[in-house]
């Protein structure tokens, strides 16, 4: 791995560990290998959002040309958010693409992702289904995002009604992920979700 | 120019690489051909310039502006690029408008304010070392550098940064400062000072010259592959120009010279061919169009009850009569609604669209055919060379056998003209003049085919004299018919005879 890249990551790694955000448990970075090219990040769902109380894991891949090219980041924890793919975890955020600047760091990336979770950009969506719900049915969006946070990220808020519908679908042969994706995408209309899965 | 007086010299600030205003753009170019004297072909003068001459042309433009507006060369280059190298526009804005706003728009720092920044840097210098925000190394200030925006990074990181931008993102004149959110542009002198890798330097220069050529209406790259020359004209017109690499093309659109058809129609045609030609045969044989939304459909099952899959249409109709499905309800697989008014209208529409396709295929086939033949005729040059040698063994002098090469030249010209006549004809509406045009076209075509046949014939000592006479007569005839055809079309352009279908 190129010298600047590993040098930088070493330093940044220390910076994150020392930062006040780590002290408040809001961000965390772990090394996955010795040459600093693979990291695991973790961010806490920001307060006063549907993601509050959840822990979201991130995959961070540092390219050879870092910091002149941005790190490749995606969500490992499934999340319901207009700018994050509910299927792959891919993120649509300008600083991870053309707005990346060499002076940015892992810490600023993680904090930007937290900020993105707190204020979605539905007009520039990664996941069109989620974005449509966010704009058209804001209340359903919030409870859906909370439910996802509960199931995948350990949040405490969930809807009994949603759990029951998921169980109904699981009773007729769906797995949980499949049921959740279908129901969330159909604004929790059970009949539509069944049609989508089996139709 | 006396920019040194206007601009505080940054010599003390050895870390600031953008200080060398007067550094000429040091070009490393692959080709170095000397300046060509003007070609004058049919009163349309143009010049062929090498990459090196283009760079000189840029430098001259900068100097010209510099003699009026006394700013550093690097600043003028960025300003000129901002105005797409329109000198007049730049000067107008410079003297009429808000200069500060002009600098912001063009993403440079006002060079008259450099002194303030330089002082700031001076004071910071006293600490001796600085931390580079990119690599996090603590380095002596002499290894740090930055633009007029005062964002400083170490030279090594700058080089890496610029290399990434140039090689991976293909940026040239629009690379901005490495600091987040800073849009001040990196000037060419800075890039040339920092980047030492010759491959990167070459790429950077190519990007910059390319943007210069593309911005400038009077310049066009020769489109032939691996040719680095540029054609410079005095006024933009659809005229044939021939590069030093011998490629002849239309200056206006860059396509092969395409007389008699005009650029915009040719462009339309090429796009149509790219979109259609491969699939159109299959489409015409296997599909119909939805009578409501006109989407092309393929029938892949036996049932004649079609439901359009276009989610916005979802029309129910009968495959056989193309009428609405509704009245078919009682007689499902047996269409007896053939005479229904609605169905007839639908079929008529279908027929019109099918016949449009047939018409297109007619012209397209002929166009493609000539294009293909033209490719073969280029092979003919090789075989003709052999024949010419053979003839010289039959008591003919070198000069006497030159007619064969001339014949192939004319054959190629005729093929090329014929090829484009089909594009012209495709868009032409029928009238008296178009009938004359078609007569000319068919006459030229049959003569061209005969000439082509003669040239492929075996030459023996017995038929030599006979063949020479025939070939010469034929190519003279072809050449004159080609000129007649083109003149007729040109006359039509002048007198507004031609009416187009779209």
HADDOCK unambig.tbl for C-alpha pairs under 7 A between the chains (distance, minus, plus):
assign (segid A and resid 4 and name CA) (segid B and resid 135 and name CA) 6.03 0.50 0.50
assign (segid A and resid 8 and name CA) (segid B and resid 135 and name CA) 5.64 0.50 0.50
assign (segid A and resid 8 and name CA) (segid B and resid 136 and name CA) 6.69 0.50 0.50
assign (segid A and resid 68 and name CA) (segid B and resid 161 and name CA) 5.69 0.50 0.50
assign (segid A and resid 68 and name CA) (segid B and resid 164 and name CA) 6.71 0.50 0.50
assign (segid A and resid 101 and name CA) (segid B and resid 178 and name CA) 6.26 0.50 0.50
assign (segid A and resid 101 and name CA) (segid B and resid 179 and name CA) 6.25 0.50 0.50
assign (segid A and resid 101 and name CA) (segid B and resid 180 and name CA) 4.96 0.50 0.50
assign (segid A and resid 102 and name CA) (segid B and resid 134 and name CA) 5.93 0.50 0.50
assign (segid A and resid 102 and name CA) (segid B and resid 178 and name CA) 6.22 0.50 0.50
assign (segid A and resid 102 and name CA) (segid B and resid 179 and name CA) 6.94 0.50 0.50
assign (segid A and resid 103 and name CA) (segid B and resid 133 and name CA) 5.69 0.50 0.50
assign (segid A and resid 103 and name CA) (segid B and resid 134 and name CA) 5.16 0.50 0.50
assign (segid A and resid 103 and name CA) (segid B and resid 179 and name CA) 6.07 0.50 0.50
assign (segid A and resid 103 and name CA) (segid B and resid 180 and name CA) 6.43 0.50 0.50
